[in-house]
Protein backbone atom coordinates (compact mmCIF):
# COMPACT_ATOMS: atom_id res chain seq x y z
CA UNK A 1 0.00 0.00 0.00
CA UNK A 2 1.35 3.41 -0.96
CA UNK A 3 1.66 5.94 1.87
CA UNK A 4 -0.53 9.01 1.33
CA UNK A 5 -0.51 10.35 4.90
CA UNK A 6 0.43 9.42 8.45
CA UNK A 7 -3.01 7.85 8.83
CA UNK A 8 -1.98 5.15 6.31
CA UNK A 9 1.15 4.48 8.37
CA UNK A 10 -0.71 4.13 11.67
CA UNK A 11 -3.38 1.89 10.18
CA UNK A 12 -0.68 -0.77 9.81
CA UNK A 13 1.44 0.17 12.82
CA UNK A 14 2.89 -2.77 14.79
CA UNK A 15 1.33 -1.50 18.06
CA UNK A 16 -2.47 -1.29 18.37
CA UNK A 17 -5.15 -1.43 21.04
CA UNK A 18 -6.06 -4.98 19.97
CA UNK A 19 -2.45 -6.17 20.22
CA UNK A 20 -1.99 -4.59 23.66
CA UNK A 21 -5.18 -6.15 25.01
CA UNK A 22 -4.28 -9.54 23.52
CA UNK A 23 -0.91 -9.48 25.29
CA UNK A 24 -2.53 -8.56 28.59
CA UNK A 25 -5.22 -11.21 28.22
CA UNK A 26 -2.56 -13.84 27.53
CA UNK A 27 -0.47 -12.85 30.54
CA UNK A 28 -3.35 -12.23 33.00
CA UNK A 29 -5.92 -14.72 31.74
CA UNK A 30 -8.60 -11.99 31.58
CA UNK A 31 -8.97 -8.22 31.19
CA UNK A 32 -11.04 -7.47 34.29
CA UNK A 33 -9.79 -4.85 36.71
CA UNK A 34 -6.96 -3.44 34.61
CA UNK A 35 -5.03 -0.56 36.20
CA UNK A 36 -3.00 2.09 34.36
CA UNK A 37 0.36 0.67 35.46
CA UNK A 38 -0.39 -2.57 33.61
CA UNK A 39 -0.62 -0.66 30.33
CA UNK A 40 2.63 1.26 30.74
CA UNK A 41 4.95 -1.54 29.49
CA UNK A 42 2.89 -1.78 26.29
CA UNK A 43 1.44 1.65 25.36
CA UNK A 44 4.47 3.98 25.38
CA UNK A 45 5.29 4.19 21.68
CA UNK A 46 8.09 6.76 21.89
CA UNK A 47 11.82 6.73 22.52
CA UNK A 48 12.84 6.62 26.17
CA UNK A 49 9.58 5.27 27.58
CA UNK A 50 8.40 6.43 30.99
CA UNK A 51 11.61 8.35 31.72
CA UNK A 52 10.98 10.49 28.64
CA UNK A 53 7.49 11.30 29.95
CA UNK A 54 8.97 12.36 33.27
CA UNK A 55 11.55 14.54 31.52
CA UNK A 56 8.80 16.35 29.63
CA UNK A 57 6.74 16.72 32.79
CA UNK A 58 9.68 18.20 34.69
CA UNK A 59 10.58 20.66 31.95
CA UNK A 60 6.96 21.71 31.41
CA UNK A 61 6.11 21.96 35.11
CA UNK A 62 3.30 19.41 34.86
CA UNK A 63 1.62 18.63 38.17
CA UNK A 64 -1.81 18.08 39.72
CA UNK A 65 -4.49 19.90 37.74
CA UNK A 66 -2.20 21.04 34.91
CA UNK A 67 -4.19 21.22 31.68
CA UNK A 68 -2.07 19.43 29.10
CA UNK A 69 -2.64 18.90 25.37
CA UNK A 70 -0.73 16.11 23.62
CA UNK A 71 -0.31 16.75 19.88
CA UNK A 72 -0.53 13.49 17.87
CA UNK A 73 -1.46 11.50 20.96
CA UNK A 74 -1.78 8.07 19.32
CA UNK A 75 -3.15 5.42 21.68
CA UNK A 76 -2.86 7.81 24.64
CA UNK A 77 -0.05 6.12 26.55
CA UNK A 78 1.77 9.30 27.64
CA UNK A 79 -1.55 11.03 28.36
CA UNK A 80 -2.59 8.26 30.75
CA UNK A 81 0.85 8.25 32.38
CA UNK A 82 0.82 12.01 32.97
CA UNK A 83 -2.67 11.77 34.43
CA UNK A 84 -1.89 8.81 36.69
CA UNK A 85 1.63 9.72 37.86
CA UNK A 86 1.57 13.53 37.70
CA UNK A 87 -2.11 14.36 38.25
CA UNK A 88 -2.56 16.20 34.96
CA UNK A 89 -5.80 16.69 33.03
CA UNK A 90 -4.89 15.66 29.48
CA UNK A 91 -6.52 16.12 26.09
CA UNK A 92 -4.89 14.33 23.19
CA UNK A 93 -5.34 15.36 19.55
CA UNK A 94 -5.06 12.47 17.08
CA UNK A 95 -5.76 12.35 13.34
CA UNK A 96 -6.06 8.56 12.93
CA UNK A 97 -9.58 7.72 14.09
CA UNK A 98 -8.78 4.04 14.65
CA UNK A 99 -6.21 5.11 17.23
CA UNK A 100 -8.67 7.54 18.80
CA UNK A 101 -11.07 4.64 19.31
CA UNK A 102 -8.25 2.46 20.65
CA UNK A 103 -7.16 5.19 23.06
CA UNK A 104 -10.73 5.59 24.30
CA UNK A 105 -11.02 1.86 24.99
CA UNK A 106 -7.70 1.60 26.82
CA UNK A 107 -8.46 4.71 28.88
CA UNK A 108 -11.91 3.40 29.83
CA UNK A 109 -10.56 0.00 30.81
CA UNK A 110 -8.20 1.58 33.37
CA UNK A 111 -10.75 4.11 34.67
CA UNK A 112 -9.03 7.33 33.61
CA UNK A 113 -11.76 8.69 31.34
CA UNK A 114 -12.43 11.61 33.73
CA UNK A 115 -8.83 12.83 33.42
CA UNK A 116 -7.86 11.77 29.87
CA UNK A 117 -9.66 12.25 26.58
CA UNK A 118 -8.26 11.59 23.11
CA UNK A 119 -10.22 13.42 20.42
CA UNK A 120 -10.09 13.24 16.65
CA UNK A 121 -8.49 16.29 15.10
CA UNK A 122 -5.70 17.83 13.07
CA UNK A 123 -2.91 19.58 14.97
CA UNK A 124 -2.82 22.16 12.18
CA UNK A 125 -6.34 23.21 13.22
CA UNK A 126 -6.80 22.29 16.86
CA UNK A 127 -10.42 22.14 18.08
CA UNK A 128 -9.68 24.01 21.33
CA UNK A 129 -10.20 27.61 22.43
CA UNK A 130 -7.58 30.34 22.52
CA UNK A 131 -5.48 30.59 25.71
CA UNK A 132 -7.23 27.57 27.27
CA UNK A 133 -4.40 25.21 28.31
CA UNK A 134 -1.22 25.26 30.38
CA UNK A 135 1.08 22.92 28.45
CA UNK A 136 1.41 21.44 24.97
CA UNK A 137 3.56 18.33 24.52
CA UNK A 138 4.40 15.93 21.70
CA UNK A 139 6.83 13.04 21.31
CA UNK A 140 8.38 11.96 17.98
CA UNK A 141 5.18 12.77 16.09
CA UNK A 142 5.48 16.12 14.33
CA UNK A 143 7.86 14.44 11.86
CA UNK A 144 4.66 13.11 10.24
CA UNK A 145 3.01 16.52 9.94
CA UNK A 146 3.54 18.87 7.01
CA UNK A 147 3.52 22.63 7.68
CA UNK A 148 5.13 22.60 11.13
CA UNK A 149 4.96 26.42 11.42
CA UNK A 150 1.17 26.12 11.37
CA UNK A 151 1.28 23.44 14.08
CA UNK A 152 3.47 25.62 16.26
CA UNK A 153 1.18 28.61 15.70
CA UNK A 154 -1.72 26.46 16.93
CA UNK A 155 0.24 25.50 20.04
CA UNK A 156 0.90 29.17 20.72
CA UNK A 157 -2.76 30.07 20.19
CA UNK A 158 -4.22 27.55 22.64
CA UNK A 159 -1.62 28.13 25.38
CA UNK A 160 -2.36 30.56 28.17
CA UNK A 161 0.13 33.42 28.68
CA UNK A 162 3.09 31.87 30.49
CA UNK A 163 2.22 28.43 29.10
CA UNK A 164 4.84 25.90 28.02
CA UNK A 165 5.50 23.94 24.83
CA UNK A 166 7.81 20.92 25.32
CA UNK A 167 8.29 18.24 22.70
CA UNK A 168 10.73 15.82 21.09
CA UNK A 169 11.10 15.20 17.37
CA UNK A 170 13.42 13.99 14.66
CA UNK A 171 16.08 16.31 13.27
CA UNK A 172 18.25 15.96 10.17
CA UNK A 173 21.84 16.96 10.91
CA UNK A 174 22.65 16.50 7.20
CA UNK A 175 20.34 16.40 4.16
CA UNK A 176 19.06 12.94 3.26
CA UNK A 177 19.53 11.40 -0.16
CA UNK A 178 16.46 11.14 -2.37
CA UNK A 179 16.44 7.36 -1.83
CA UNK A 180 16.48 7.77 1.95
CA UNK A 181 13.77 10.44 1.86
CA UNK A 182 11.55 8.12 -0.17
CA UNK A 183 12.26 5.16 2.14
CA UNK A 184 11.43 7.22 5.24
CA UNK A 185 8.19 8.38 3.65
CA UNK A 186 7.03 4.94 2.49
CA UNK A 187 8.10 3.21 5.70
CA UNK A 188 7.26 5.75 8.41
CA UNK A 189 5.44 8.69 6.76
CA UNK A 190 8.28 11.11 7.49
CA UNK A 191 7.72 14.58 6.05
CA UNK A 192 10.09 17.58 5.99
CA UNK A 193 12.88 17.53 8.59
CA UNK A 194 14.91 20.43 9.99
CA UNK A 195 18.32 20.53 11.59
CA UNK A 196 18.40 21.55 15.26
CA UNK A 197 19.06 25.31 14.79
CA UNK A 198 16.49 25.60 11.98
CA UNK A 199 13.84 23.86 14.08
CA UNK A 200 14.54 26.19 17.02
CA UNK A 201 14.21 29.15 14.67
CA UNK A 202 10.81 27.96 13.43
CA UNK A 203 9.62 27.67 17.05
CA UNK A 204 10.95 31.15 17.81
CA UNK A 205 9.11 32.64 14.84
CA UNK A 206 5.87 31.24 16.28
CA UNK A 207 6.41 33.55 19.26
CA UNK A 208 8.06 31.24 21.80
CA UNK A 209 11.18 31.80 23.88
CA UNK A 210 13.09 28.67 22.84
CA UNK A 211 15.54 26.14 24.24
CA UNK A 212 16.83 23.12 22.30
CA UNK A 213 18.73 20.00 23.38
CA UNK A 214 20.40 17.48 21.06
CA UNK A 215 19.27 13.93 21.97
CA UNK A 216 21.03 12.14 19.11
CA UNK A 217 23.59 10.23 21.18
CA UNK A 218 20.93 9.18 23.71
CA UNK A 219 18.60 8.08 20.92
CA UNK A 220 21.32 6.02 19.23
CA UNK A 221 21.54 3.68 22.22
CA UNK A 222 17.75 3.54 22.71
CA UNK A 223 17.02 2.87 19.05
CA UNK A 224 19.65 0.14 18.77
CA UNK A 225 17.99 -1.69 21.66
CA UNK A 226 14.50 -1.16 20.19
CA UNK A 227 15.62 -2.50 16.82
CA UNK A 228 17.05 -5.66 18.42
CA UNK A 229 13.74 -6.19 20.23
CA UNK A 230 11.74 -5.59 17.07
CA UNK A 231 13.92 -8.04 15.12
CA UNK A 232 13.29 -10.74 17.75
CA UNK A 233 9.54 -10.15 17.62
CA UNK A 234 9.58 -10.18 13.83
CA UNK A 235 11.50 -13.47 13.76
CA UNK A 236 9.12 -15.02 16.29
CA UNK A 237 6.02 -14.01 14.34
CA UNK A 238 7.52 -15.20 11.06
CA UNK A 239 8.41 -18.55 12.63
CA UNK A 240 4.83 -18.85 13.89
CA UNK A 241 3.47 -18.10 10.43
CA UNK A 242 1.68 -14.93 11.56
CA UNK A 243 1.98 -11.42 10.03
CA UNK A 244 5.26 -9.79 10.97
CA UNK A 245 4.47 -6.19 10.03
CA UNK A 246 4.89 -4.45 6.73
CA UNK A 247 8.30 -4.66 5.11
CA UNK A 248 8.66 -0.96 4.31
CA UNK A 249 8.41 -0.09 8.00
CA UNK A 250 11.07 -2.63 8.91
CA UNK A 251 13.42 -1.52 6.13
CA UNK A 252 12.99 2.15 6.98
CA UNK A 253 13.45 1.52 10.69
CA UNK A 254 16.69 -0.36 10.13
CA UNK A 255 17.96 2.47 7.93
CA UNK A 256 16.80 5.10 10.44
CA UNK A 257 18.82 3.47 13.22
CA UNK A 258 21.87 3.34 10.95
CA UNK A 259 21.46 7.03 10.08
CA UNK A 260 21.12 8.05 13.72
CA UNK A 261 24.21 6.11 14.73
CA UNK A 262 26.08 7.70 11.80
CA UNK A 263 25.04 11.18 12.97
CA UNK A 264 22.98 11.95 9.85
CA UNK A 265 19.62 11.90 11.63
CA UNK A 266 18.89 12.40 15.29
CA UNK A 267 16.54 13.89 17.80
CA UNK A 268 15.94 17.06 19.70
CA UNK A 269 14.02 18.12 22.79
CA UNK A 270 12.55 21.58 22.38
CA UNK A 271 11.16 23.88 25.06
CA UNK A 272 9.16 26.98 24.29
CA UNK A 273 7.64 29.49 26.68
CA UNK A 274 4.74 31.74 25.72
CA UNK A 275 5.40 35.17 27.19
CA UNK A 276 3.19 36.02 30.16
C-alpha positions in Angstrom: 0.0 0.0 0.0 1.4 3.4 -1.0 1.7 5.9 1.9 -0.5 9.0 1.3 -0.5 10.3 4.9 0.4 9.4 8.4 -3.0 7.8 8.8 -2.0 5.1 6.3 1.1 4.5 8.4 -0.7 4.1 11.7 -3.4 1.9 10.2 -0.7 -0.8 9.8 1.4 0.2 12.8 2.9 -2.8 14.8 1.3 -1.5 18.1 -2.5 -1.3 18.4 -5.2 -1.4 21.0 -6.1 -5.0 20.0 -2.5 -6.2 20.2 -2.0 -4.6 23.7 -5.2 -6.1 25.0 -4.3 -9.5 23.5 -0.9 -9.5 25.3 -2.5 -8.6 28.6 -5.2 -11.2 28.2 -2.6 -13.8 27.5 -0.5 -12.8 30.5 -3.4 -12.2 33.0 -5.9 -14.7 31.7 -8.6 -12.0 31.6 -9.0 -8.2 31.2 -11.0 -7.5 34.3 -9.8 -4.9 36.7 -7.0 -3.4 34.6 -5.0 -0.6 36.2 -3.0 2.1 34.4 0.4 0.7 35.5 -0.4 -2.6 33.6 -0.6 -0.7 30.3 2.6 1.3 30.7 4.9 -1.5 29.5 2.9 -1.8 26.3 1.4 1.7 25.4 4.5 4.0 25.4 5.3 4.2 21.7 8.1 6.8 21.9 11.8 6.7 22.5 12.8 6.6 26.2 9.6 5.3 27.6 8.4 6.4 31.0 11.6 8.3 31.7 11.0 10.5 28.6 7.5 11.3 30.0 9.0 12.4 33.3 11.6 14.5 31.5 8.8 16.4 29.6 6.7 16.7 32.8 9.7 18.2 34.7 10.6 20.7 32.0 7.0 21.7 31.4 6.1 22.0 35.1 3.3 19.4 34.9 1.6 18.6 38.2 -1.8 18.1 39.7 -4.5 19.9 37.7 -2.2 21.0 34.9 -4.2 21.2 31.7 -2.1 19.4 29.1 -2.6 18.9 25.4 -0.7 16.1 23.6 -0.3 16.7 19.9 -0.5 13.5 17.9 -1.5 11.5 21.0 -1.8 8.1 19.3 -3.2 5.4 21.7 -2.9 7.8 24.6 0.0 6.1 26.6 1.8 9.3 27.6 -1.6 11.0 28.4 -2.6 8.3 30.8 0.8 8.3 32.4 0.8 12.0 33.0 -2.7 11.8 34.4 -1.9 8.8 36.7 1.6 9.7 37.9 1.6 13.5 37.7 -2.1 14.4 38.3 -2.6 16.2 35.0 -5.8 16.7 33.0 -4.9 15.7 29.5 -6.5 16.1 26.1 -4.9 14.3 23.2 -5.3 15.4 19.6 -5.1 12.5 17.1 -5.8 12.4 13.3 -6.1 8.6 12.9 -9.6 7.7 14.1 -8.8 4.0 14.6 -6.2 5.1 17.2 -8.7 7.5 18.8 -11.1 4.6 19.3 -8.3 2.5 20.6 -7.2 5.2 23.1 -10.7 5.6 24.3 -11.0 1.9 25.0 -7.7 1.6 26.8 -8.5 4.7 28.9 -11.9 3.4 29.8 -10.6 0.0 30.8 -8.2 1.6 33.4 -10.7 4.1 34.7 -9.0 7.3 33.6 -11.8 8.7 31.3 -12.4 11.6 33.7 -8.8 12.8 33.4 -7.9 11.8 29.9 -9.7 12.3 26.6 -8.3 11.6 23.1 -10.2 13.4 20.4 -10.1 13.2 16.7 -8.5 16.3 15.1 -5.7 17.8 13.1 -2.9 19.6 15.0 -2.8 22.2 12.2 -6.3 23.2 13.2 -6.8 22.3 16.9 -10.4 22.1 18.1 -9.7 24.0 21.3 -10.2 27.6 22.4 -7.6 30.3 22.5 -5.5 30.6 25.7 -7.2 27.6 27.3 -4.4 25.2 28.3 -1.2 25.3 30.4 1.1 22.9 28.4 1.4 21.4 25.0 3.6 18.3 24.5 4.4 15.9 21.7 6.8 13.0 21.3 8.4 12.0 18.0 5.2 12.8 16.1 5.5 16.1 14.3 7.9 14.4 11.9 4.7 13.1 10.2 3.0 16.5 9.9 3.5 18.9 7.0 3.5 22.6 7.7 5.1 22.6 11.1 5.0 26.4 11.4 1.2 26.1 11.4 1.3 23.4 14.1 3.5 25.6 16.3 1.2 28.6 15.7 -1.7 26.5 16.9 0.2 25.5 20.0 0.9 29.2 20.7 -2.8 30.1 20.2 -4.2 27.6 22.6 -1.6 28.1 25.4 -2.4 30.6 28.2 0.1 33.4 28.7 3.1 31.9 30.5 2.2 28.4 29.1 4.8 25.9 28.0 5.5 23.9 24.8 7.8 20.9 25.3 8.3 18.2 22.7 10.7 15.8 21.1 11.1 15.2 17.4 13.4 14.0 14.7 16.1 16.3 13.3 18.3 16.0 10.2 21.8 17.0 10.9 22.6 16.5 7.2 20.3 16.4 4.2 19.1 12.9 3.3 19.5 11.4 -0.2 16.5 11.1 -2.4 16.4 7.4 -1.8 16.5 7.8 2.0 13.8 10.4 1.9 11.5 8.1 -0.2 12.3 5.2 2.1 11.4 7.2 5.2 8.2 8.4 3.6 7.0 4.9 2.5 8.1 3.2 5.7 7.3 5.7 8.4 5.4 8.7 6.8 8.3 11.1 7.5 7.7 14.6 6.1 10.1 17.6 6.0 12.9 17.5 8.6 14.9 20.4 10.0 18.3 20.5 11.6 18.4 21.5 15.3 19.1 25.3 14.8 16.5 25.6 12.0 13.8 23.9 14.1 14.5 26.2 17.0 14.2 29.2 14.7 10.8 28.0 13.4 9.6 27.7 17.0 10.9 31.2 17.8 9.1 32.6 14.8 5.9 31.2 16.3 6.4 33.5 19.3 8.1 31.2 21.8 11.2 31.8 23.9 13.1 28.7 22.8 15.5 26.1 24.2 16.8 23.1 22.3 18.7 20.0 23.4 20.4 17.5 21.1 19.3 13.9 22.0 21.0 12.1 19.1 23.6 10.2 21.2 20.9 9.2 23.7 18.6 8.1 20.9 21.3 6.0 19.2 21.5 3.7 22.2 17.8 3.5 22.7 17.0 2.9 19.1 19.7 0.1 18.8 18.0 -1.7 21.7 14.5 -1.2 20.2 15.6 -2.5 16.8 17.1 -5.7 18.4 13.7 -6.2 20.2 11.7 -5.6 17.1 13.9 -8.0 15.1 13.3 -10.7 17.7 9.5 -10.2 17.6 9.6 -10.2 13.8 11.5 -13.5 13.8 9.1 -15.0 16.3 6.0 -14.0 14.3 7.5 -15.2 11.1 8.4 -18.6 12.6 4.8 -18.8 13.9 3.5 -18.1 10.4 1.7 -14.9 11.6 2.0 -11.4 10.0 5.3 -9.8 11.0 4.5 -6.2 10.0 4.9 -4.5 6.7 8.3 -4.7 5.1 8.7 -1.0 4.3 8.4 -0.1 8.0 11.1 -2.6 8.9 13.4 -1.5 6.1 13.0 2.2 7.0 13.5 1.5 10.7 16.7 -0.4 10.1 18.0 2.5 7.9 16.8 5.1 10.4 18.8 3.5 13.2 21.9 3.3 11.0 21.5 7.0 10.1 21.1 8.0 13.7 24.2 6.1 14.7 26.1 7.7 11.8 25.0 11.2 13.0 23.0 12.0 9.9 19.6 11.9 11.6 18.9 12.4 15.3 16.5 13.9 17.8 15.9 17.1 19.7 14.0 18.1 22.8 12.6 21.6 22.4 11.2 23.9 25.1 9.2 27.0 24.3 7.6 29.5 26.7 4.7 31.7 25.7 5.4 35.2 27.2 3.2 36.0 30.2 
